[in-house]
Amino acid sequence: MLEIELKFRAGDWDRVRAVLAGWGARPLGTRAEEDHYFNAPDRDFATTGEALRVRRVGGEANFTYKGPRRAAATKTRLEIEVPLAPGGPPFEAARQMLTALGYRPVAVVTKRREAFAFARDGFDLTACLDELDGLGRFVEVEVVADESRADPAQAAVLAAAAALGLGTPEPRSYLRMLLEKRGDQAPPVRTTG
């Protein structure tokens, strides 16, 4: 499946919530997310545009692989997510397994996420209001779609973001912003596949 999204620096979350409520968006709740990113032993994900993380949300965790970005007006990339068994030990075991295989920890991105689900243009979209330690507040609009529906899904994300009045997209990932803030050398944002 493809993850198709746009991210924006947040201004007025109350206005965004009001527009979403007018669309009949369903609140999905607020949660803390902790993303542990790793780099591969055989290639540099910062160069290839890939990402591998273990995400912890409360007592749940999952592996996520994100492929290189494709040339598009949105941030579009292959996403593969594998849930881990509930509870703390699988999360710690996953991190230990990656390290034992030669994957190197890169950074931990923590955020508080308030999410809303809504339908638009034939797609089920999600809007996330994210507050990140040290980076500020953002709004993400995203959809997960099959390859065969990539173009109309991208159009739905673009239309929803425009209707929310979100402005100019932020092309960098939260990981890249965090690495740049702490002074790590990172190649330019990769926008083609």
MODAQUI-V880004 format. One record per residue. SS is DSSP state (alpha for helix, beta for strand, coil for the rest). BURIAL is 1 if it has 16 or more other C-alpha atoms within 10 Angstrom, else 0. D_FIRST is the distance of its C-alpha to the first C-alpha in whole Angstrom. Layout:
SS&BURIAL&D_FIRST / SS&BURIAL&D_FIRST
//
This chain:
coil&0&0 / beta&1&4 / beta&1&7 / beta&1&10 / beta&1&13 / beta&1&17 / beta&1&19 / beta&1&23 / beta&1&26 / coil&1&27 / coil&0&31 / coil&0&31 / alpha&0&29 / alpha&0&32 / alpha&0&31 / alpha&1&27 / alpha&1&28 / alpha&0&30 / alpha&0&28 / alpha&1&25 / alpha&0&28 / alpha&0&29 / coil&0&26 / coil&0&26 / coil&1&23 / beta&0&23 / beta&1&24 / beta&0&22 / beta&0&24 / beta&0&25 / beta&0&24 / beta&0&25 / beta&1&22 / beta&1&23 / beta&1&20 / beta&1&22 / beta&1&21 / beta&1&22 / beta&1&22 / coil&1&22 / coil&0&25 / coil&0&25 / coil&0&23 / coil&0&23 / alpha&1&20 / alpha&1&22 / alpha&0&22 / alpha&0&19 / coil&1&17 / coil&1&15 / beta&1&15 / beta&1&16 / beta&1&17 / beta&1&18 / beta&1&18 / beta&1&21 / beta&0&22 / coil&0&25 / coil&0&25 / beta&0&22 / beta&1&19 / beta&1&16 / beta&1&15 / beta&1&12 / beta&1&11 / beta&1&10 / coil&1&11 / coil&1&13 / coil&1&13 / coil&1&13 / coil&0&16 / coil&0&16 / coil&1&18 / coil&1&15 / beta&1&14 / beta&1&10 / beta&1&9 / beta&1&6 / beta&1&6 / beta&0&7 / beta&0&10 / beta&0&13 / beta&0&15 / coil&1&19 / coil&0&22 / coil&0&24 / coil&0&27 / alpha&0&28 / alpha&0&28 / alpha&1&25 / alpha&1&24 / alpha&0&27 / alpha&0&26 / alpha&1&23 / alpha&1&24 / alpha&0&27 / alpha&0&25 / alpha&1&23 / alpha&1&27 / alpha&0&29 / coil&0&26 / coil&0&27 / coil&1&24 / beta&0&26 / beta&1&26 / beta&0&25 / beta&1&25 / beta&1&25 / beta&1&23 / beta&1&25 / beta&1&24 / beta&1&25 / beta&1&22 / beta&1&23 / beta&1&20 / beta&1&20 / beta&1&18 / beta&1&19 / beta&0&18 / beta&0&19 / coil&0&19 / coil&0&17 / beta&1&14 / beta&0&14 / beta&1&14 / beta&1&15 / beta&1&18 / beta&1&19 / beta&1&23 / beta&1&23 / beta&1&26 / beta&1&26 / coil&0&29 / coil&0&31 / coil&0&29 / beta&0&29 / beta&1&27 / beta&1&24 / beta&1&22 / beta&1&18 / beta&1&16 / beta&1&13 / beta&1&10 / beta&1&6 / beta&1&6 / coil&0&5 / alpha&0&7 / alpha&0&10 / alpha&0&10 / alpha&1&10 / alpha&0&13 / alpha&0&14 / alpha&1&12 / alpha&1&13 / alpha&0&17 / alpha&1&16 / alpha&1&16 / alpha&1&19 / alpha&0&21 / alpha&1&20 / alpha&1&21 / alpha&0&24 / alpha&0&25 / coil&1&25 / coil&0&27 / coil&1&26 / coil&0&27 / coil&0&26 / coil&1&22 / coil&1&23 / coil&1&20 / coil&1&21 / coil&0&19 / alpha&1&21 / alpha&1&22 / alpha&1&23 / alpha&1&25 / alpha&1&26 / alpha&1&27 / alpha&0&29 / alpha&0&31 / coil&0&32 / coil&0&33 / coil&0&31 / coil&0&30 / coil&0&27 / coil&0&26 / coil&0&25 / coil&0&22 / coil&1&20 / coil&1&19 / coil&0&18 / coil&0&16
//
